[in-house]
């Protein structure tokens, strides 16, 4: 993956570090997830789910991505979940009848 260097003011970098610490992730991961969501790219996978804290802060963007594909996330206890829209579920997952 190519590197991207962005210079942040100290106050912004401190806040990013604080949020990332609360979520137990690196600040670079937090920024990468936020940018991915803003451009409509899914930042999650079964191997690297986003945190519930990130989901809470970025709910609208996560739901937008979830209309097209599953979004994987993990809570503070390590439990993993998958968010999909009802339309995605109806179109892609097996009928339970």
Secondary structure, 3 states (H helix, E strand, C coil): CCCCCCCCCHHHHHHHHHHHHHHCCCHHHHHHHHHHHHCCCCCCCCCCCEEHHHHHHCHHHHHHHHCCCCEEEECCCCCEEEECCHHHHHHHCCCCC
